[in-house]
Structure formats: structure tokens, C-alpha cells
Amino acid sequence: MFTGIVLDKGRIVSVAPAAKTSDTRLVVRTALDLSATEIGASIACSGCCLTAVEKGADWFAVEASAETLSKTTLGGWTEGTEINLEPSLKLGQELGGHIVSGHVDGTAQLVSAAAVGGSHRLVFEVPRDFARFIAPKGSVALDGVSLTVNDVEDRPDGACRFAINVIPHTWTATTLGGLVPGDRVNLEIDALARYVARILGK
């Protein structure tokens, strides 16, 4: 489990086929303190829960399956790509964002970005299948960042657009500040919204 509070912007050092499997091995450079991170521990990489299979003083390696690459933005990561990082939540730690599982549901596409005062308003679009889970004042995780939905617009084609506000700290401390219209981000809908929809049979 994670909170959606990003602790570091890491950078992809290499992307290559894994040695013994058909998966893809990614090596990430980070400023996180990895001294207490054990091999097999989970790390949220731009919202995707991945397992550390090797590590050094300032880097760790993960492996991603073809399924993960196809359902997330990981398939487009190359050497130099910046990603948001968050170690898994430990019991007793402050829950500053919302409960995030690291299980990406799909991707959202940035439609527009505009400065509003000192913050930025970002509008994203998601396919029809996700529209029922997005609600004003609800939570979403975008590239692993816990965010509050400001407003929602249902499109004639069934798609859904929603707006979020990014404060200056989040703008610079995460990869959100580098997004341009057309970019895709990993989307995890709020677990509560998922279960409510299931209970209601919708």
C-alpha cells in the first residue's frame, strides 16, 4: 500500500530484457535512502507497484511484465525518463494522501494545462469505462500522485474529462510539472469508488 505522496523523482538509467525471463528490467537512479529497503520490497514507480529485485547505494532494479507494459505508461519509458517514487507504507506512518494500491487501472490523457494563480489546473480525459469512478471531490492517483478531483465533465462520446489542481510544491516535486497536452499518465481510481460501484451493481 502507498499514500500517493511522492518522495523522490527518480530517473531511468537503463531498460533491457530481463536475464532469465521475458520481462523487461528497468534500473532507476534515486535519492531515496535504500538502506532499509529489502530485495522483494515494493516501490511505487509513477503509480505502478513494482518489486525491487536488486539495489545499490543510489539505484534499484525492477522487472515489468508485458501485461504491465501494455496497461501502463511503462512501455514508453526510456533512458532518462523521470518517474515518481514512493516506498511502500509502513504501519504507523502518517497517511498524508489516500490509500493507493499501486495497481494501475489504465491511463489518462492530459487535455490542457493552465496556470491559475500560483497553481496549475490540469484537465485529463479517460475512456468511458472509467467515467463512473470519477466524482467531484473524490480522489485519484495520477502517476502515483494523490490528487483531488475538482470537477467532472461527461463527454458526448461517453468519455470523461476531469480537472485537478496542482500546488507549486507538487508541480516541482513530481513529474506533473513536465507534462504537456497529449501526454498519458498512469491512473488508479479510488478503491472506495470501485467497491461502491460494485455494491450498487453499476
NORGIGI-V376450 format. One record per residue. N is the residue number from 1. RES is the residue in three letters. SS is DSSP state (~ for helix, > for strand, _ for the rest). D_LAST is the distance of its C-alpha to the last C-alpha in whole Angstrom. Layout:
BEGIN
n = (N	N)
res = (RES	RES)
ss = (SS	SS)
d_last = (D_LAST	D_LAST)
END
This chain:
BEGIN
n = (1	2	3	4	5	6	7	8	9	10	11	12	13	14	15	16	17	18	19	20	21	22	23	24	25	26	27	28	29	30	31	32	33	34	35	36	37	38	39	40	41	42	43	44	45	46	47	48	49	50	51	52	53	54	55	56	57	58	59	60	61	62	63	64	65	66	67	68	69	70	71	72	73	74	75	76	77	78	79	80	81	82	83	84	85	86	87	88	89	90	91	92	93	94	95	96	97	98	99	100	101	102	103	104	105	106	107	108	109	110	111	112	113	114	115	116	117	118	119	120	121	122	123	124	125	126	127	128	129	130	131	132	133	134	135	136	137	138	139	140	141	142	143	144	145	146	147	148	149	150	151	152	153	154	155	156	157	158	159	160	161	162	163	164	165	166	167	168	169	170	171	172	173	174	175	176	177	178	179	180	181	182	183	184	185	186	187	188	189	190	191	192	193	194	195	196	197	198	199	200	201	202)
res = (MET	PHE	THR	GLY	ILE	VAL	LEU	ASP	LYS	GLY	ARG	ILE	VAL	SER	VAL	ALA	PRO	ALA	ALA	LYS	THR	SER	ASP	THR	ARG	LEU	VAL	VAL	ARG	THR	ALA	LEU	ASP	LEU	SER	ALA	THR	GLU	ILE	GLY	ALA	SER	ILE	ALA	CYS	SER	GLY	CYS	CYS	LEU	THR	ALA	VAL	GLU	LYS	GLY	ALA	ASP	TRP	PHE	ALA	VAL	GLU	ALA	SER	ALA	GLU	THR	LEU	SER	LYS	THR	THR	LEU	GLY	GLY	TRP	THR	GLU	GLY	THR	GLU	ILE	ASN	LEU	GLU	PRO	SER	LEU	LYS	LEU	GLY	GLN	GLU	LEU	GLY	GLY	HIS	ILE	VAL	SER	GLY	HIS	VAL	ASP	GLY	THR	ALA	GLN	LEU	VAL	SER	ALA	ALA	ALA	VAL	GLY	GLY	SER	HIS	ARG	LEU	VAL	PHE	GLU	VAL	PRO	ARG	ASP	PHE	ALA	ARG	PHE	ILE	ALA	PRO	LYS	GLY	SER	VAL	ALA	LEU	ASP	GLY	VAL	SER	LEU	THR	VAL	ASN	ASP	VAL	GLU	ASP	ARG	PRO	ASP	GLY	ALA	CYS	ARG	PHE	ALA	ILE	ASN	VAL	ILE	PRO	HIS	THR	TRP	THR	ALA	THR	THR	LEU	GLY	GLY	LEU	VAL	PRO	GLY	ASP	ARG	VAL	ASN	LEU	GLU	ILE	ASP	ALA	LEU	ALA	ARG	TYR	VAL	ALA	ARG	ILE	LEU	GLY	LYS)
ss = (_	>	_	_	_	_	_	>	>	>	>	>	>	>	>	>	>	_	_	_	_	_	_	>	>	>	>	>	>	_	_	_	_	_	_	_	_	_	_	_	_	>	>	>	>	_	_	>	>	>	>	>	>	>	>	_	_	_	>	>	>	>	>	>	_	~	~	~	~	~	~	_	~	~	~	~	_	_	_	_	_	>	>	>	>	>	>	_	_	_	_	_	_	_	_	_	_	_	_	>	_	_	_	_	_	>	>	>	>	>	>	>	>	>	>	>	_	_	>	>	>	>	>	>	>	>	_	~	~	~	~	_	_	_	_	_	_	_	>	>	>	>	_	_	>	>	>	>	>	>	>	>	>	>	_	_	_	_	_	>	>	>	>	>	>	>	_	~	~	~	~	~	~	_	~	~	~	~	_	_	_	_	_	>	>	>	>	>	>	_	~	~	~	~	~	~	~	~	~	~	_	_)
d_last = (26	27	27	27	30	32	36	37	37	38	40	39	43	42	40	41	40	40	43	42	39	37	35	36	38	38	40	40	42	41	43	41	43	43	45	43	40	41	40	37	35	32	32	29	31	29	26	26	27	30	33	37	39	42	43	46	48	46	43	41	39	36	35	32	30	30	26	26	28	26	23	25	28	30	31	33	35	38	41	41	38	37	34	33	33	32	33	31	31	34	33	35	34	33	29	30	27	23	22	22	22	24	21	20	17	19	21	21	24	26	27	30	32	34	36	36	38	39	35	33	30	28	25	23	21	18	16	13	11	12	11	8	10	13	15	18	20	18	19	19	22	24	26	26	27	25	24	23	21	23	21	18	19	17	19	20	19	15	16	16	20	20	23	25	28	31	34	37	37	34	35	38	37	34	34	32	35	36	33	33	31	30	30	26	25	23	20	18	15	16	15	14	11	10	10	9	5	6	8	6	4	0)
END
